[in-house]
């Protein structure tokens, strides 16, 4: 039985911090694989800044040299309003029946789930396991104890909290702004992805 982490984001574009975070989480939580899961471009709460094919190509370029990393376009192919993370995790648990599946997320999302703002929030917590990364100013233990959804569905193994040394912030937004305004975001994203952005004139 292996351990697999599902790492969802818009990856618009993928950054070196995405890769460093995934690698650190895999190392600390002893994951065999991390699945990079770019989100659907049909989400109402997020506006994508480039075409799916570019986001997908850059994720594949970024992870190519790490055999522990996999890209999966499951959510990209879905209509965002028809699925939630609950359905997504159901899909991966079915696909990897013999493995243990973890959803990797930041502590800010933990609060959203605890407030019931995600689809099927209660079932999501009851039926799944999470690796939660610290975010500045968020007390993860307090967030769990304050939320009836989180505390009543935590069997002691539901949340793996990582609160040391994962607060490095280089956002995709920052990189897009640098490209747009003639800045220099080189070395903030993988070299092949930087060249891809230049060659395809992205984020201008």
C-alpha positions, 0 to 999 in steps of 0.5 A: 500500500502506497501513500499518495498526496493530491496537490490541487491548484490553478498552476497559472503558472506553476512555480518553484515554490509549488515544487519545493512544497510538494517535495517537502511534504512528500519527504516529511509525510513519506508520500510515494507520489504527489499528483499535481492536479490543475483545476478546471478553468470553469470555476466561478471563483477563479479566473484563469490567465492562460489557456488550459493547454499552457497550464497543462504543458508547464506542469508536465515540463516542471515535474518531468525529472521527478519520478515521485511527481505525476500530473493528472488533468481530471479536474481540467476536463470537468465542469467545475460546477458539477464537481467538488473536492469531495467528488475529486477525492472519490475519483482518486480513491477509486483509481488508486484503490490500494493506496492511501490518499491525502489531500494537500492544502493550506491552512486557509482552506482548512478554515473554509471547509470548517465553515462549511463553504466547500461542497459536502464539507462534512462528508469531505472531512469524514471520509478523507485524510488531509495534509495541512500546511501552515499559513501565516496568522492561522492557528491550525489546532484552534481552527479544528477545535472551533469548527464542529465539522472539523472536530467531530470528524477528526479521528486523530488521523484525519489531519496531518498538520505541518507547521514548520518551515513551509511559509515561503511565498512566491505566488503565481500572481507575482510571477504574472505581474512581473511578466506583464509589467516587464519585470524579471521572474526568472528563477521563480519558476522552473527554467523550462516553464520560464522559457515556455512563457517567453516563447508563447508570449504568456501573461503579457 
